[in-house]
């Protein structure tokens, strides 16, 4: 999904309240924390290649099960809401995701509703295949544990369905919308060698501190209008 033209984004934001997200409440700028030492950062070739499918017979091996446990632990320690195997240097098609109440603590009830952000139990997908549901999209600020300290506006499908295997090698399907759908699209992108910076509205790219200082609490239509000037 390429970055949409600014005019279309602005029109979308102006005509639909559901597409007018805000970022978290203003916070004073602070020195960015260091990236998690086990998470590969942008520039490493492993983030730019297509990850390989994992043979079903390998899923039950200690190597794969230990990798999955390490990915979940790393995601939680970072902290983040999703992680793909290439982000820990392993070019396999495995992703994990989880969203918890403590990760949403700085968002107001209105912001949670706007993002359609809800708690999500930990999920593991092996060899996932993602299918967009409908043409509805949402635009929000997005960051990445492998592009540490930065953020940008990214348009994503509002609803998706993902099929694949769980950590026991059993088939599974997950259909979600809102923030869980955004997480899944972001992580499946990683398995294809795509970073959110490839899809972002380029003029919105900034440090997280700058985004909080300039845009916290503002509607997306107002932010996009500023970029259009």
Secondary structure as UniProt FT lines:
FT   HELIX           6..15
FT   HELIX           17..19
FT   TURN            37..38
FT   TURN            42..43
FT   HELIX           45..47
FT   HELIX           56..58
FT   TURN            59..60
FT   HELIX           62..78
FT   STRAND          82..84
FT   HELIX           85..88
FT   STRAND          94..99
FT   HELIX           101..104
FT   TURN            105..106
FT   HELIX           109..115
FT   STRAND          120..132
FT   STRAND          137..142
FT   TURN            145..146
FT   TURN            148..149
FT   STRAND          150..157
FT   STRAND          159..165
FT   TURN            167..168
FT   STRAND          171..177
FT   HELIX           179..191
FT   TURN            192..193
FT   HELIX           196..198
FT   HELIX           202..204
FT   STRAND          206..207
FT   HELIX           208..215
FT   HELIX           220..228
//
